[in-house]
Amino acid sequence: MAELTASDSWTGDFLAEQGLITLAQLNEASSLALRWGTSLPDVLLARAWIDADTYYATLAARFGMEYVQLTDVPPDPALLREDEVADYMRELTAPWRVLDGRLHIATARPGPEAIVYIREHWGPDVALVVTTKPDLQRAVQDVFSERFSHAAVFDLAERDPVMSAQTVFTPRQLIAGWAALTVTALALAVRPVATLIVLNLLMSLFYLGNFLFKAVLIWAGGSQQHVRAREIESAVRMLRDEDLPIYTVLVPMFREPDVLPILANALRKLDYPTSKLDIKIVLEEGDHETIDAAVRLGLEGIFEIIRVPPSQPQTKPKACNYAFRFARGDYLVIFDAEDKPEPDQLKKVVVAFNQAPDSVACVQCRLNYYNRDENWLTRMFTLDYSLWFDLMLPGLERLRVPIPLGGTSNHFRMDVLRELHAWDPFNVTEDADLGIRMTQKGYEVRLVESTTFEEANVSQTNWVRQRSRWIKGYMQTFLVHIRRPVHLMRTIGPLGVLGFTFFIGGTMLSGLLNPIFWGIFALWAVTQTAALDNLFPPILLYLALFNLLAGNGLFMFLMMLAPFRRNWLQLTPFSLTVIWYWALMSIAAWKGAWQLVSKPFYWEKTNHGLSKHTAHEVALAVQEQQAA
């Protein structure tokens, strides 16, 4: 049977003798350290069984080393190198100062492993000082704050400008758009009826293609999912905790102090070695309310608060770009503030990466809602998400069409994320853009059957704010990736271009066009006017009627099927009311189109915590934390 290292055994006995931990805590921590393949102090600090300052100060005194609080005596910035920040974070060790001609190294993990690493990296003629993990992390962040803040905004735009949404419309796109409008206007002036028939035909063919493509996606996405899910579940049971890598969890938040207890409680329930979790709560530096709430929670050592310096645009991807540079993990996942991932999600993703070829750079998990039965909107939102994540995205994966990522529960390989310069801070659906960008760079996205539950919007006004941002981001993504049509065709293939056109372009365009066709149909139905007859010759009339009846009927039917996979059959009747949901989507689409021109980088914030379930969830989270 494996045993603790001599250093860990000595440390545990010493802490117990000093009365800093109980024998019960020592025994449990020793067992967890062996099972997780980590050190005893990591377990004690991760479980908050010992105060960090007390632990490090006591250990430094015992070894006769100096204990330094880096908040009071920060490191010399000249000694720190930007290209080594990831090493500092992973090893929790960094140069501190040169005193009396000798380099002093600050470490938050004193022990034989750290000494070996330090001597290999900086040579034998160095001195060691002990500091805390939070102090070291914050000190390194302070040194590189300005540089990393600039990189968080401009890294992609400066290094790969053609892939950045910082330029909304390129000169070529403006010229092409102006030319198209001019030709259309001239055609309407010379041959108005023929021109309107051609436009009508083009839009009708677009609708037909959109219906058929999504139907094929759902057919393709509905098969063979359970077989792979069982294989992954079986492999998860074979995993050994000591073989698992460090996993970074980014949780970007803004003015959401009320949901912090829910978030912390959900992350504590992850079935993953606690000492191998690197959880970063990413907050804007000026968001004092949420920062103060996070500090008051007294979070364990696995949690770290990242304060993002103020800069524009103030967006979620900008915040993530800043925070991921301080990540310690081999893999990184994004969760939103109100998320409740299934406990085994990280292990399933590790298995998926282990089984996948090196070209797989991201694993997307499914999203759905825990307050689905709260009102009409939450039911429709759940039907929408069930269709999207349970059927359509698996169809994209099977057909090898680029997958636009969801805003949360996407898991990345850190090396690829760095290579691609992470997220585009100017794109307000940075996740969808990154999924397409990955495919163009030769990488793949895979799906895993693990669900993260979040709070569905309960307010229609709030929903429109959220959806308008998504659709505006889809417009940005479409404009960015059609700048080089030949390159797009070469990198993702004809089927990929078709899927990109209908899945990204179709989602935004249908929302814009629907009110026009609804208006034409309503005008004809109410007035029975013959003025529209010339615009609908027989073949076009049959095509339009087919789209109206069969196409919309098909989507209603598909929404009826969406909840069957999860056995949420009580939602099925609500699919018959989808017309108003589509109307809300058109309102959001036109709002997004206006904002694309007027304020393209504005992040229309979604307010969370409005659900009647929130108060209960917060109370339950606080109760469970106190019981632990």
C-alpha positions in Angstrom: 0.0 0.0 0.0 1.3 3.5 -0.9 2.4 5.7 1.9 2.9 9.5 2.5 6.3 10.9 1.8 8.5 11.4 4.8 8.1 15.2 4.4 4.2 14.9 4.4 4.3 12.5 7.4 6.5 14.8 9.3 4.4 17.9 8.4 1.2 16.2 9.4 2.5 15.0 12.8 4.0 18.4 13.5 0.7 20.3 12.7 -1.2 17.8 14.9 1.2 18.2 17.8 0.9 22.0 17.6 -2.9 21.6 17.8 -3.4 23.3 14.4 -5.3 20.2 13.0 -7.1 17.4 14.7 -6.1 13.7 14.5 -9.3 13.1 12.5 -8.5 15.8 10.0 -4.9 14.4 9.8 -6.1 10.9 9.1 -8.7 12.0 6.5 -6.3 14.4 4.8 -3.6 11.6 4.6 -6.1 9.3 3.0 -7.2 11.9 0.5 -3.6 12.9 -0.3 -2.8 9.2 -1.2 -5.9 8.8 -3.3 -5.5 12.1 -5.1 -1.8 11.8 -5.7 -1.1 15.1 -4.1 0.6 16.5 -1.0 -0.9 16.6 2.5 -0.6 20.4 2.8 -2.5 20.8 -0.5 -5.4 18.8 0.9 -5.4 20.7 4.3 -5.5 24.0 2.5 -8.0 23.0 -0.1 -10.4 21.8 2.6 -9.8 25.0 4.7 -8.8 22.8 7.7 -6.0 25.1 8.5 -5.6 28.8 8.0 -3.1 29.6 5.2 -1.2 32.3 7.1 -0.9 30.1 10.2 0.2 27.1 8.2 2.9 28.9 6.2 4.2 30.9 9.2 4.4 27.8 11.4 6.2 25.8 8.7 8.7 28.6 8.0 9.5 28.9 11.7 10.0 25.1 12.0 12.4 25.1 9.1 14.2 28.2 10.2 13.2 30.0 7.0 11.9 33.6 6.6 8.1 34.0 6.2 7.2 36.8 3.9 3.9 38.5 3.2 4.2 39.6 -0.4 1.4 42.1 0.1 3.7 44.0 2.3 7.0 43.2 0.7 6.3 42.5 -3.0 8.8 40.9 -5.4 11.2 42.9 -7.5 9.4 43.2 -10.9 12.8 43.1 -12.7 13.3 39.5 -11.6 10.0 38.2 -13.1 9.7 37.1 -16.7 6.4 37.2 -18.6 7.1 34.0 -20.5 7.4 32.2 -17.1 4.2 33.3 -15.5 2.5 29.9 -16.2 5.4 28.2 -14.4 5.1 30.5 -11.4 1.4 29.7 -11.1 1.9 25.9 -11.6 4.8 25.6 -9.2 3.7 28.4 -6.8 7.3 29.5 -6.8 8.8 32.8 -8.2 11.9 35.0 -7.7 11.4 37.5 -4.9 14.4 39.7 -4.4 18.2 39.9 -4.4 19.5 40.5 -0.9 23.2 40.7 -0.1 24.0 39.6 -3.6 22.0 36.4 -3.3 18.8 35.6 -5.2 15.8 34.8 -2.9 13.0 32.6 -4.2 9.5 32.8 -2.7 7.6 29.5 -2.6 4.1 28.5 -1.4 4.9 24.8 -1.5 8.0 24.3 0.7 9.4 20.8 0.5 11.8 18.5 -1.3 10.0 18.8 -4.7 10.1 22.6 -4.6 13.8 22.6 -3.6 14.6 20.3 -6.5 12.6 22.5 -8.9 14.2 25.7 -7.6 17.8 24.4 -7.9 17.1 23.1 -11.4 15.7 26.4 -12.5 17.8 29.0 -10.7 20.8 27.0 -9.5 22.0 25.9 -6.1 23.2 29.3 -4.8 19.8 30.7 -3.9 17.9 31.3 -0.6 14.3 30.4 0.0 11.5 32.3 1.7 8.1 31.1 2.4 4.9 32.9 1.4 1.2 32.0 1.0 -0.4 30.8 -2.2 -2.8 33.8 -2.4 0.0 36.2 -1.7 2.2 34.8 -4.5 -0.7 34.6 -7.0 -1.7 38.2 -6.3 1.9 39.5 -6.4 2.6 38.0 -9.8 -0.7 39.4 -11.1 0.2 42.9 -9.8 3.5 42.8 -11.7 2.0 41.8 -15.0 -1.4 43.5 -14.6 -0.8 46.3 -17.1 0.8 44.1 -19.8 -1.8 41.4 -19.5 -4.6 43.9 -19.4 -3.4 45.2 -22.8 -3.0 41.7 -24.2 -6.5 40.7 -23.0 -7.9 43.4 -25.2 -5.6 43.5 -28.2 -3.6 40.2 -28.4 -5.8 38.7 -31.1 -6.4 41.9 -33.0 -2.6 42.6 -33.2 -1.5 39.0 -33.9 -4.3 37.7 -36.1 -6.3 40.8 -37.1 -8.3 39.1 -39.8 -9.9 36.9 -37.1 -10.8 39.8 -34.9 -14.2 41.5 -34.7 -12.5 44.8 -33.7 -13.2 45.9 -37.3 -16.9 45.4 -37.7 -17.1 45.9 -41.5 -14.1 45.7 -43.7 -13.8 48.1 -46.7 -14.5 45.2 -49.0 -17.6 44.3 -47.1 -18.8 47.9 -47.1 -18.2 48.2 -50.9 -20.0 44.8 -51.5 -22.9 45.9 -49.4 -23.2 49.3 -51.1 -23.0 47.6 -54.5 -25.7 45.1 -53.7 -28.0 47.8 -52.4 -27.4 49.9 -55.4 -28.0 47.1 -57.9 -31.2 46.2 -56.0 -32.4 49.8 -56.0 -31.8 50.1 -59.7 -33.5 46.8 -60.4 -36.5 47.9 -58.4 -36.7 51.2 -60.3 -36.5 49.5 -63.7 -38.3 46.1 -63.2 -40.0 46.3 -59.8 -42.2 43.2 -60.0 -39.5 40.9 -61.5 -37.1 42.1 -58.8 -39.5 41.5 -56.0 -40.2 38.0 -57.4 -36.5 37.2 -57.5 -36.0 38.5 -53.9 -39.0 36.5 -52.8 -37.6 33.4 -54.4 -34.2 33.8 -52.8 -35.7 34.2 -49.4 -38.1 31.3 -49.9 -35.2 29.0 -51.0 -33.2 30.2 -47.9 -36.1 29.2 -45.6 -36.4 25.9 -47.3 -32.7 25.2 -47.0 -32.7 26.2 -43.4 -35.6 23.9 -42.6 -34.1 20.9 -44.4 -30.6 21.4 -43.0 -31.8 21.6 -39.4 -34.0 18.6 -39.9 -30.9 16.6 -41.2 -28.9 17.8 -38.2 -31.6 16.5 -35.7 -31.8 13.2 -37.5 -28.0 12.9 -37.5 -27.7 14.0 -33.9 -30.3 11.6 -32.5 -28.3 8.4 -33.2 -25.5 6.6 -31.5 -25.1 9.1 -28.6 -25.9 6.7 -25.8 -23.3 4.2 -27.0 -20.5 6.7 -26.6 -21.9 8.0 -23.3 -21.8 4.5 -21.8 -18.2 4.1 -23.0 -17.1 7.3 -21.3 -19.0 6.4 -18.1 -17.2 3.1 -18.0 -13.8 4.8 -18.6 -14.5 7.3 -15.8 -14.9 4.4 -13.3 -11.4 3.2 -14.3 -9.7 6.6 -13.7 -7.3 6.9 -10.8 -7.4 10.2 -8.9 -3.6 10.4 -8.8 -3.4 10.4 -12.6 -5.8 13.3 -13.0 -4.3 16.7 -14.1 -4.7 20.0 -12.5 -7.9 21.6 -13.8 -8.5 25.4 -14.0 -12.1 26.6 -13.6 -12.8 30.2 -14.7 -16.0 31.8 -13.4 -16.4 35.3 -14.8 -18.9 37.4 -12.9 -20.1 41.0 -12.8 -22.4 42.5 -10.2 -23.7 39.1 -9.1 -23.0 38.8 -5.4 -26.3 37.1 -4.6 -25.5 33.9 -6.5 -21.9 33.5 -5.2 -23.0 30.9 -2.5 -24.8 28.8 -5.2 -21.7 28.9 -7.4 -19.2 28.0 -4.6 -21.5 25.1 -3.4 -21.8 23.7 -6.9 -18.1 23.7 -7.5 -17.4 22.1 -4.1 -19.6 19.2 -5.3 -17.4 18.4 -8.4 -16.2 14.8 -8.2 -12.5 15.8 -8.7 -9.6 15.9 -6.3 -10.0 19.2 -4.5 -6.3 19.9 -4.4 -6.1 19.6 -8.2 -8.8 22.3 -8.8 -7.6 25.8 -9.7 -10.8 27.8 -9.4 -10.6 31.5 -10.4 -13.5 33.8 -9.7 -13.0 36.5 -12.2 -14.3 39.9 -11.1 -14.0 43.4 -12.5 -11.7 45.5 -10.3 -14.4 48.1 -9.7 -17.1 45.5 -8.8 -16.6 46.1 -5.1 -19.9 44.6 -4.1 -19.2 41.2 -5.6 -15.5 41.3 -4.4 -16.6 42.0 -0.9 -19.2 39.3 -1.0 -16.6 36.8 -2.2 -14.2 37.8 0.6 -16.9 37.5 3.2 -17.6 33.9 2.1 -14.2 32.8 3.4 -13.6 30.5 0.5 -11.2 27.6 0.7 -7.7 27.6 -0.8 -8.9 26.2 -4.1 -10.7 29.5 -4.8 -8.8 32.5 -6.1 -10.2 36.0 -6.8 -8.9 37.5 -10.0 -9.4 41.3 -10.2 -9.5 42.4 -13.9 -8.2 46.0 -14.4 -10.6 48.5 -16.0 -10.4 48.7 -19.8 -12.7 48.8 -22.8 -14.5 46.8 -24.1 -15.8 45.6 -20.7 -16.8 42.1 -21.8 -16.7 38.6 -20.5 -14.1 37.4 -23.1 -11.8 40.3 -22.1 -12.0 39.2 -18.5 -11.4 35.6 -19.4 -8.4 36.6 -21.5 -6.9 38.3 -18.5 -7.5 35.5 -16.1 -6.5 32.5 -18.1 -2.9 33.8 -18.2 -2.6 32.9 -14.5 -4.1 29.4 -14.9 -2.3 26.4 -13.4 -4.2 23.7 -15.2 -3.6 21.5 -18.2 -7.3 22.0 -19.0 -9.6 24.9 -18.5 -13.4 25.2 -18.3 -15.7 28.2 -18.3 -18.7 28.2 -15.9 -21.2 31.0 -15.4 -22.1 32.4 -12.0 -25.4 30.5 -11.8 -24.1 27.2 -13.2 -24.6 23.8 -11.5 -22.5 21.3 -13.5 -23.0 17.6 -13.0 -20.4 16.4 -10.4 -18.6 14.0 -12.8 -18.3 16.4 -15.7 -14.5 17.1 -15.4 -13.7 13.4 -15.2 -15.8 12.7 -18.3 -14.0 15.5 -20.2 -10.6 14.1 -19.1 -11.6 10.7 -20.5 -12.9 12.4 -23.7 -9.6 14.2 -24.2 -7.6 11.0 -23.5 -9.6 9.1 -26.1 -9.5 11.8 -28.7 -6.8 12.6 -31.2 -4.5 15.6 -30.7 -6.6 17.6 -33.1 -9.4 17.8 -30.5 -8.9 21.1 -28.7 -12.3 21.6 -27.0 -15.0 19.5 -25.4 -18.4 21.1 -25.1 -20.9 19.8 -22.5 -24.6 20.3 -22.7 -26.6 23.1 -21.1 -30.1 23.1 -19.7 -32.2 24.7 -16.9 -33.1 23.8 -13.4 -36.1 26.2 -13.2 -37.7 24.9 -16.4 -41.2 24.7 -14.9 -41.3 28.3 -13.5 -43.3 30.1 -16.2 -44.0 30.0 -19.9 -40.7 31.6 -20.9 -38.6 29.2 -18.9 -40.4 26.3 -20.5 -39.9 27.6 -24.0 -36.2 28.4 -23.2 -35.8 24.8 -22.0 -37.3 23.4 -25.2 -35.0 25.7 -27.2 -31.9 24.5 -25.4 -32.9 20.9 -25.5 -33.3 21.1 -29.2 -30.0 22.9 -29.6 -27.7 21.0 -27.3 -29.3 17.5 -27.3 -30.0 17.2 -31.0 -28.6 19.9 -33.2 -25.0 20.2 -31.9 -24.6 16.4 -31.9 -25.7 16.5 -35.5 -23.0 19.1 -36.3 -20.4 16.9 -34.6 -21.5 13.8 -36.6 -21.5 15.7 -39.9 -18.1 17.3 -39.0 -19.6 20.8 -39.4 -18.0 23.6 -37.2 -19.6 23.8 -33.8 -20.4 27.2 -32.3 -19.6 26.8 -28.7 -22.0 27.6 -25.9 -21.1 30.4 -23.4 -20.3 28.0 -20.6 -19.2 24.4 -19.9 -16.7 24.4 -22.8 -13.4 22.7 -21.8 -10.2 23.6 -23.5 -6.7 22.3 -23.8 -4.6 25.1 -22.4 -1.8 24.9 -25.0 -4.3 25.4 -27.9 -6.0 28.2 -26.1 -2.7 30.0 -25.8 -1.9 29.3 -29.4 -5.1 30.8 -30.7 -4.8 33.9 -28.5 -7.9 32.8 -26.5 -11.1 34.7 -27.0 -12.0 37.7 -29.1 -12.9 40.5 -26.6 -14.7 42.5 -29.3 -17.1 39.7 -30.1 -20.1 39.5 -27.8 -20.6 35.7 -28.6 -16.9 34.9 -28.2 -17.7 31.3 -27.6 -19.3 30.7 -31.0 -16.5 32.6 -32.7 -13.8 30.6 -31.0 -15.5 27.3 -32.1 -15.4 28.4 -35.7 -11.9 29.8 -35.4 -10.7 26.5 -33.9 -12.0 24.6 -36.9 -10.4 27.0 -39.4 -7.0 26.5 -37.5 -7.3 22.7 -38.0 -8.7 21.8 -34.5 -11.9 19.9 -33.6 -14.7 20.3 -31.0 -16.2 17.2 -29.4 -19.4 16.9 -27.3 -19.8 15.0 -24.1 -23.1 13.9 -22.6 -22.8 15.8 -19.3 -25.1 18.6 -18.5 -24.6 21.9 -16.7 -27.8 23.3 -15.3 -28.4 27.0 -15.0 -31.1 29.6 -14.4 -33.4 30.2 -17.3 -34.5 33.7 -17.8 -37.9 34.4 -16.2 -38.3 37.9 -17.6 -39.1 38.5 -21.3 -37.4 41.9 -21.2 -34.3 40.3 -19.7 -34.5 37.5 -22.3 -34.6 39.9 -25.2 -31.5 41.7 -23.8 -29.7 38.3 -23.6 -30.8 37.1 -27.0 -30.1 40.3 -28.8 -26.5 40.1 -27.6 -26.3 36.5 -28.9 -27.7 37.4 -32.3 -25.4 40.5 -32.6 -22.5 38.2 -31.8 -23.6 35.8 -34.5 -23.6 38.7 -36.9 -20.1 39.6 -35.8 -19.0 36.0 -36.2 -20.5 35.7 -39.7 -18.9 39.0 -40.8 -15.5 37.9 -39.5 -15.4 34.5 -41.1 -16.7 35.4 -44.5 -13.9 38.0 -45.0 -11.9 35.3 -46.8 -14.5 33.0 -48.5 -11.9 31.0 -50.4 -9.9 30.4 -47.2 -13.1 29.5 -45.3 -14.0 26.9 -48.0 -10.5 25.4 -48.0 -10.3 25.1 -44.2 -13.8 23.8 -43.3 -14.9 22.3 -46.6 -18.2 22.7 -48.6 -20.3 21.0 -46.0 -18.8 23.1 -43.3 -19.5 26.3 -45.3 -23.1 25.1 -45.8 -23.5 24.4 -42.1 -21.9 27.7 -41.1 -24.2 29.6 -43.5 -27.4 28.0 -42.2 -26.5 27.6 -38.6 -24.9 31.0 -38.0 -26.3 33.0 -40.8 -29.7 31.3 -40.8 -30.2 31.8 -37.0 -29.8 35.6 -37.4 -31.4 36.0 -40.8 -34.5 34.1 -40.0 -35.2 36.4 -37.0 -34.8 39.4 -39.3 -37.0 38.1 -42.1 -39.8 36.5 -40.2 -41.7 39.7 -39.4 -41.6 40.7 -43.1 -43.3 37.4 -44.2 -45.6 37.4 -41.3 -46.7 40.9 -42.2 -47.3 39.9 -45.9 -49.3 36.9 -44.8 -51.4 38.9 -42.3 -52.1 41.6 -44.9 -53.4 39.0 -47.4 -55.4 37.1 -44.7 -57.1 40.2 -43.4 -57.8 42.1 -46.7 -57.8 39.2 -49.2 -56.1 41.7 -51.5 -55.1 40.7 -55.1 -52.3 43.2 -55.1 -49.8 40.6 -54.0 -50.7 38.0 -56.7 -48.1 39.2 -59.2 -45.4 38.7 -56.5 -46.4 35.0 -56.0 -46.5 33.1 -59.3 -47.9 29.6 -58.8 -44.6 27.8 -58.1 -43.4 30.5 -55.7 -46.8 30.5 -54.0 -46.6 26.8 -53.4 -43.1 27.1 -52.1 -44.0 29.9 -49.7 -47.1 28.0 -48.5 -44.9 24.9 -48.0 -42.4 26.9 -45.9 -45.2 28.5 -43.9 -47.1 25.3 -43.1 -44.7 22.4 -43.5 -41.6 24.3 -42.4 -43.0 25.9 -39.3 -45.0 22.8 -38.6 -41.8 20.8 -38.8 -40.1 23.1 -36.3 -43.0 22.8 -33.9 -42.9 19.0 -34.2 -39.1 19.0 -33.5 -39.6 21.1 -30.4 -42.2 18.6 -29.3 -39.5 15.9 -29.6 -36.8 17.9 -27.9 -37.7 17.1 -24.2 -38.2 13.3 -24.9 -34.5 12.6 -24.3 -34.7 13.9 -20.8 -38.2 12.6 -20.2 -39.6 16.1 -19.6 -42.8 15.3 -21.3 -44.8 18.0 -19.4 -43.1 20.5 -21.6 -44.3 19.1 -24.9 -47.6 20.9 -25.1 -45.9 24.3 -24.8 -44.3 23.8 -28.2 -47.6 24.7 -29.7 -47.1 28.3 -28.4 -43.7 28.7 -30.1 -45.1 31.5 -32.4 -44.7 34.1 -29.6 -41.3 32.8 -28.8 -40.3 33.3 -32.4 -41.7 36.9 -32.3 -39.5 37.6 -29.3 -36.6 36.3 -31.2 -37.3 38.7 -34.1 -37.5 41.6 -31.7 -34.1 40.5 -30.3 -32.7 40.1 -33.9 -33.7 43.6 -34.9 -32.3 45.0 -31.7 -29.1 43.2 -32.2 -28.8 44.4 -35.8 -29.3 48.0 -34.6 -26.6 47.6 -31.9 -24.2 46.1 -34.5 -24.2 49.5 -36.1 -24.6 51.8 -33.2 -22.6 50.1 -30.4 -21.1 46.8 -31.7 -19.0 46.0 -28.6 -21.5 46.8 -26.0 -22.1 43.8 -23.6 -25.9 43.7 -22.9 -25.7 42.2 -19.5 -28.2 39.5 -18.5 -29.4 39.9 -14.9 -29.3 36.6 -12.9 -30.9 35.7 -9.6 -34.4 36.8 -10.7 -35.9 33.3 -10.4 -38.0 32.5 -7.4 -35.7 29.5 -6.9 -32.7 31.7 -6.2 -33.4 32.4 -2.6 -34.0 28.7 -1.9 -30.8 27.8 -3.7 -28.8 30.4 -1.8 -30.2 29.2 1.6 -29.4 25.6 0.7 -25.9 26.4 -0.3 -25.2 28.3 2.9 -26.7 25.5 5.0 -24.6 22.9 3.2 -21.4 24.9 3.6 -22.0 25.4 7.4 -22.7 21.7 7.8 -19.4 20.8 6.0 
